Amino acid sequence: MRFAASLWGLALLLAQLGLVLANQVHQQVNDLFGHNGSGSATTHTNNWAVLVCSSRYWFNYRHMANTLAMYRTLKRLGMPDSNIILMLADDVACSARNPFPATVYANSGRQMDLYGDAVEVDYRGYEVTVESFLRLLTGRHAPHTPPSKRLLSDASSNVFIYMTGHGGNEFLKFQDNEEVSAFDIADAIEQMSEKRRFNKLLFVIDTCQANTMYSKFYSPNVISTGSSAIGESSYSHHNDVDLGTAVIDSYTHYILQYLETLGKTSRATLQDFFNTYDPARIHSHPGISTELSPTQPDGILVTDFFGGVVSVEVTPKADELDPLRTAGSAGWVSGRRRGARGIGEGGQSSPSPSPMKGPPMRRTEGVRGWANPTERQTEGGWVGNAALSAVLLGIGGYLLIDPRTDRPGIKRE
């Protein structure tokens, strides 16, 4: 009888240990594939952008204007400079052929200088290469590469990639010296997906036969669009007679014209954005690819890619945070109200740290806060499992080792 009870206690102990190990493996699998305890995907907390002008020389003025105009729009919609990687030959503003030194304009009226003092070029001149672009996407940098030249995105980041230059069927030229193929970009995006470097990705390209550049994509959560179909050219919009060259491409001109109507809190969707495409005005047929995205464009906001992410937390009023004024009537316990966050728990009670002085450091907007309820529940479950395991271990030890077996007097009873 004693032996059977001992086996029963040992079986309970092993079953509980198996449950603990199963919970641990389940949590590790969720962490690996970017899911929380409820099985939902990792949330979107920050936006990043990679803007690439693959051309150089004065006669490609419009490509640099395309990129700088897109750069300005992203900043206007709230994306911080720290989250924008700008790749630009940067040989136009100070060119000897520029009659308006240190300026770049995207319209013949020259109403807005896109260059100015607030442009931060991360890859300049001959740093703009196919290798540097692919390393940027995949995160495979040399150890000495500074943070300003890195795409520091993660599984909760929405990444926007914009490219402009001269291209053809499934290739884009870089500074008239080398080419990146549609296969190269497709494989780089797949590496990004495997490394959990984005939540969703929007790929936009303005070049000749642009739609062929995303024809080889195969990674999930990617939406792509281009300015022209296979066999079509991508045309400039208009020239500036004083500059003697075109100042912007048609496709980029019209999408920027639409983006200028939006604000930081706009509820316009990507479908609204795509609906503005007019082949008659653009003089080519823009393409759209949504097959790789489980969420259709009408369910994704434009600002989910073109703007910044703002986190808002509703906190109690100032008088509700005073325990002396609200004790008893407001249900405070140990100096704080039930259910409210206190000091050290991410609540408003904690004073904001002073910003560090010195050069600005690249950071990610919307950094994850304190553990979510699922994580706290998991932590609590571990404590309960450990306590139950200890109890079962004690019962098993008592059943296996009975001190009365060493007391003959009790045995006789």
N, C-alpha and C positions, 0 to 999 in steps of 0.2 A: 504493500500500500504506500509505504514511504517512498519507494523507488518510482512508482507511477506518478505520485505528486511532484517529485523532483523533476521528472521528465516534462510534466505539464508546465511547471514554472520556467524551465529552460526554454521550452518552445515559445512561451509568451515573450520571454526576453529576446530571443532571436527574431521573432516577428516584429517587435518594436524597433530593434536595430535595423532590420530591413526597411521598415517604413522611413526611418530617418535617412538612410542612404538613398532611398528612392526620391525623397524630397530634395536632397542635395543635387542629385543628377538632374532632376526636373528643372531646378533653378539654373544650373549651369547651361542646360540646353536653351532655356529662355534667354539667358544673357548672350549666348553665342549667336542666336538668330535675331536678336534685337527685339524681343517681346517681353512684356511685363507679365506678372503672374496671371492676369486675366486673359492673356493670349492676344491682346491688341497690339498693333504695331507701335514702335517708338514714335513719340510725338515730335512734331516740328517745332523747333525752338530757335532756329537762327537761319539766316540767308547768307550765301556767298555768291560772288560773281567772278568770272574769268572773262576778260575782254581782250580780244586778240586782233590787232591789225597786222596782217602778214606781209604788207607791202612796205616799200620805201621809195624814195626819190620824189621830186617835186610834182611830176605828172600824176602821181597817185595821192594827191592832196585829199581827194574826197574820201579815201579809205581811212585816213587819220581823223578826218572830220566826223565820219560815221562813228568811230570808236569813242572819240571824246564827247560827242553829243550823247551817246548812250551812257557814258560815264557820268555826265552831268545829271541825266534823268534819274539814274539810280540813287545818286546822292540827294537829289531833291525829294525823292520818295522815301527817304529815311535810312538807306543803307549806309553804314559808316565806311569811311575810307579803309579802315583796317580789314574790312571783309571784301574788298574789291582788289583783284589782281589785274593790273593794267600792263599789257604787253604792247609796246609801241616803238617804232623806229625813231620817232621824235626828231626827225631831220627837216621838218617843214617850217616850224615856227621861227627858227633862226636861220633859215636858208637865205642865201644872198639874193635869190629871186623873189623873195617875199617883200612886196612894197609896204607891208604893214608889219614891221618886225615884232617878234615875240607874240604873235597872235595867230589864232586859227578860227575860221568862221565856217558855219554850215549853211549860210544863205548869202545871196549876193548883196543884200542890204547891209550886211555886217552889223547887225543889231546886237549880237552877243558874242563876246570873245570866249571861246571854249577853252582856251589855254590858261590865261590868267595866273594867279598866284596859288590856287588851291588844287593844282593837279599833281598827284603823286604817281609817277611812272615807276613801276616795280621792275620791269624788264625793259631796258632801253637799248636802242641801236642793234648791234650784232649779238646781243643777248637773246634776241627774239629768234629762236631756232626751233626746229621740230623736236630736237632732243629736250630742250628746256620746257617746251609745252607739254610733252608727254610725261616728263618727270614731275611737272607741277600737278598734273591730274592724278597720277598714281602715288605721289608722295615719296618717290624714290630719289631723294636728294643726297648730295654730298654732305658729310657731317657739318661742314662749315657754313652751309647755306643759312642765311638769316631768316627769322620768322616772316619778314615782309615779303619774301619770295616764296612762301609756302602757302598752300591751300590747306588751312587748318580746320577743315570741315569734319563732321562726324555723322553718325547714323541718324541724328536728328536735324541735319542741315538740308535745306533746299539749295541746290546749286544751279546757277544760270551761266551758260557758256554762250558767248557771242563771238562770232568770227567773221571777218571781212577781208577781202583781197581778191587776187586773180586765181581762178580755178578752172577746172574742167570736169570731165566725167570721172567721178570718184577720186579727185585729188584737189589739193589747194597748195598753191606755191607760197613758199616763205622767202621773201626778199629776193625773188628772181634767182635763187641759188639752189633750193632744195624743195621737196614736196612732202606733204603728209597725205596719206591715203585714207579712204573711208575705212579700210580694214584696221589701220593704226588707231584711229580714234575709237572705233568700236571695241577693240581689245583693251584700250586704256580705260574706257568707261566700264567694261566688265571687271577690270581689276579694282576700280573704285567701288563697284557693287560688292565684290567679294570682301573687300577690306572695310565695308560699311562706312564709306566716306560720303554718302548722301542718303537722304530720305526720298526725295524726288529730284529729278534733273530735267531742266529745260534747255534744249540745244537749238540755237538760232544761228543761221549762217546766211550771209549776203555775198554771193559770188555767182559767176556763170555756172549753170548746171548745178546749182546749189543742192537741189533735192537728192542728188546722187550721193552726197556726202554722209547722209544718215541711212542710206539704203542697207547697210550692213550691220546696223545696230541690232543687238539681241539681248540686252540686259533689261531686267524689269524696272518699272517705275521711271521710265524715260519718255518724254514727249519731245518731238523734234519738228522743226519747221524751217523752210528755206525759201529763197527769193525766186527761184526759177527752176523749171523742169529740165529734164535731160534734152540737150540740143538747143536750149535757149540761153541767151545772154542776159546778164543783169546790167541794166542801163543806169547811167547817171541821171540826176533830176534836172539840174540846170548849171550854167556856168557863171563865173564872175569875170567880166571883161577886164577888170583891173588886175585880177590875179592871173588871167589867161588860162584858167583850168576849171574843171568841174569841182563843185564844193561839197556835194553829197550825192549818194545813190538814191534812186527812186524808192526802193523797198524800205530802206532805213528811214528815209524822209517821212514816209506815210505812217510807219509804225510809231515813230517819235511824235508825229503830229497827234496821234491818238493818245499816247501816253501823257502828253502835255495837258490833256483834259482831266486827268485823274489826280486825286490827292492821296495822302498817306492812309486815309481811312476808307478809301473807295471799296465798294463791294462788287466791282466789275470782275468778271471771270475771264479765264483764258479763251472761252468760247466767244465772248464779246470781242476780245482782242482779235481772234482769227476772223470774225465776221467783218472786220474792216478791210480785209483784203479785196482789192479791186484790180483784176488783171488789166482792165482797160487803162487805168491810170499808171499802174506799175510797169506796164509793157512786157510783162512776163507772167507766168502762172505759178504763184507760190504754192508750196506743198505743205501738208500737215500729216504727221504720223503720230497716232495715239494708241496703236495696237499693243505697245509694251506697257502701257499704264493701266492699272486696275481702276483708277479714278478718271473719269472722263473730264474734258476741259470745262464743262459747265459746272463742275463741282470743285474747281480750283480757282482761287482768287489770283488776279494779276499781281497783287502785292505779295503773294506768297513766293514770288521770284524776283520782282522788280523793286521791292521795298524792304524796310527793316522790320524786325519782329519786336513788338512791344508787349512785355508781360505786365499785366495789371492784377493786383491783389487787393481785394476789398478788406479793409481793417476797421476795427471799432473806432468811434469818435474819440477825440482827445479826452473828454470828461469820463468816458467809459473805461479808460485805461488807468484812472486814479482809484486804487482800491479803498482809500479812505472815504471817498464820496459815494462809492457804490457798494460797499461791503454789506452783505446781508440781502439787500433788496435786489441786487443784480446777480446774486448767486456766486460770488467770488469764493474761490477755494485756494488757500495758501497764497494770497496776494494776486491772483489772476482769475478771470472768469472761466467757467467750465467751457471746454471746447475751443478756447481762444489760444493762439500761439503766444508764448511768453518769450522772455529774453533768452537768446541762444537757440531759439527754435524757428527762426526766420520771421518772427513777427515784427510789427512796426515799433515795438518797444525798444529794440536794439538800435543804438545810434549808428548812423551810416559811417563807415570808415572814411577817413580823409583820403583823397586821391594822392597817389604817389607822385612825387616830383621827378622831373627828368624826362627823357625822350619817351614819347607815347609807345606803348607796347601793343602789339596785335592781340586782339582778344576776340572771343566768340560771344555774340549777343545771346541773351536769354540762357545763360549758363544754368544748368540744372540745379535746382534747389535741394531742399532736404528730402530725405527718403519719402517715397510715395506710400500711401496706405498699404499697398500690396507688399512693399519691402518691409514695412513695420510689422505687418501680419506674419510674414515669413520669419522675421526675427523672433517674434513672440512664439511662433510655432516651434522653433528650435528650442526655446527655453522649456516649453511644456514637454516636448519629446525627451529632453535630457532629464527632466524631473521624473517623468514616468519610467524612463529606463533605469534610473537610480532605485526607484521603489521596487521594480521587478527584480533588479539585481539583488537587493536585500532579501526579498522573499525567496529567491532561488538559493541564496547562500544559507538562509535559515533552514530550508528544506533539505539541502544537501549536507549541511553540517549541523547536527542537532547536539547541543551541549549535554542533553540528558543521557546520551549514550555513554558518557564517561562517568556517570554517577550510578553505581550499582544499587544504591538504596532505592532510588526512584525507579530503576528497572524492575525491582522486585514488586513494587507497588503496581 
